[in-house]
Amino acid sequence: MQRFWEMIDDDAALADPETGWLVAAASGVAALSATWLAHTLVAVNLPFLFCVAAVIANAARRGLIAGLVAAVLSLAGTMLIAEWSHALVNPRSVALVSLFCVIVSIGGETMKRLRRREQYAAINACRRERILRIIFDGSPAVMLIIDSSGDIVDANEAACSLFERPREAFMGERLEQLVPTHALKTNALHTVVLPSAKRLRLDIRDTSLLIGTHRFRIVYVRDETKAVLSSERLAMAQRELYQISRATALGQLGSSIAHELNQPLTIIANYAGVARAVLAADTPDLAAAREAIDDTLAHAFRAATMLKRLRNFIGRKPPVLQQVDVRTLLEESAKLAALAAKGVRAELQTDLSHVDFDVSADAIQLQQVILNLVINAADALRGCDDRRIRLQAWRTATGDATFAVEDSGPGLPPKLRHDVFAPFQSTKTDGVGIGLALCRTIIEGHGGRIWCDDDTELGGARFLFTVPHTAIGGTTHAA
């Protein structure tokens, strides 16, 4: 900053002005003339009076050189025209007056330099004030200057534009009339409604400024309205994309879902027919009819549970972080994943031996990741003799949850392991390559990570992902 001010300051203000020796010479001649006229016309001998006056006047105004020039001319002339018989005109008096003139000239030079430095400071102070005003008003950051009593004493152009008011309207206004003062103590965004009914989402910070004995605060206001709107739109687009992805996943399991629903519906129809036949008999067996109706209701509830599970999975609900029991999560995920395994006649193994703990997550989103990984594993098993898929989870030493889906398929080539999570990268001939990319987005939104390796007992590929025990910031960025 010092280098910047050195470049801004005007060094020309310190340059030596003209010594003014011509004016000083004229003053010396005028003093000599005044001495001669006083002696000739009125017979008054004032040998050194006008000389000293000329020296004082020139030294005080123009400094050392001017004072000495006036002293030399006036003293030399005085000694030429003065009568040496006069009591004041003697070598000692001339020496004392000369010494006095030199001292006065040096003092005048000192005064001149002090005046020049004062002018230099004033000129550069005005220059710096203009520069600071340009920086203050030209800054895109909204800035308010607040005094110790909480009154606004200045605002830049960005503040005038943001709050839709002229600079004069800020002067003397209390800060709390403009923005909530409690916002300075938190990092959260705050909503401010302008007189025009325009709503702003603002990030408000402040810093102290001590100038002499006066204490000020500079309040910085950042308009996050557009960023919040963009974030909300992005979150909505992501939710729609996740919903489409879940619907696509269920679409791939269409035949399995139809089979799962057709089986209880067929049983319901059979039991309903039995109950009707029993009740139509001449002597109805009420116990048998009641048993048939109970079985009908049980399978109806089974079908309803299946439909509810599918509806919750594909529903368009916003993501919600909550404590999720990992055992329940795996069991519910396995019920959906079993549809994918049945589609390729594979065995789905669910290891629940190390899952007695909770994790902070959105259960539906984690089910989406698990189902997507199981569908990929099932696709990899087509054409294989050994068709097994294993789903398991365990807790790490840090309390985080690790989930793994492995299969007995041909595995994933090492060169594809780094790119498999990139968008539009797929090993399937009919795949579009967004499933694993969405999985990575969801897991990273929970603060975890996802990767794949071949460290599996089944001999195929293994996909793993982690979820922290406590979610980052209590919210999910995957939304």
Secondary structure, DSSP 8 states (H G I E B T S, - for coil): -HHHHHHHS-GGGGS-----HHHHHHHHHHHHHHHHHHHHHS----TTHHHHHHHHHHHHHH-HHHHHHHHHHHHHHHHHHS-TTSTT-SHHHHHHHHHHHHHHHHHHHHHHHHHHHHHHHHHHHHHHHHHHHHHHHH-SSEEEEE-TTSBEEEE-HHHHHHHTS-HHHHTT-BGGGTS-GGGGG--S-EEEE-TT--EEEEEEEEEEEEETTEEEEEEEEEE-HHHHHHHHHHHHHHHHHHHHHHHHHHHHTHHHHHHHHHHHHHHHHHHHHHHHHHHHSSS--HHHHHHHHHHHHHHHHHHHHHHHHHHHHH-------EEEEHHHHHHHHHHHHHHHHHHTT-EEEEE-TT--SEEEE-HHHHHHHHHHHHHHHHHHTTT-SS-EEEEEEEE-TTS-EEEEEEESSS---GGGTTTTTSTT--SSTT--S-HHHHHHHHHHHTT--EEEE---SSSS-EEEEEE-SS-GGGS-TT-
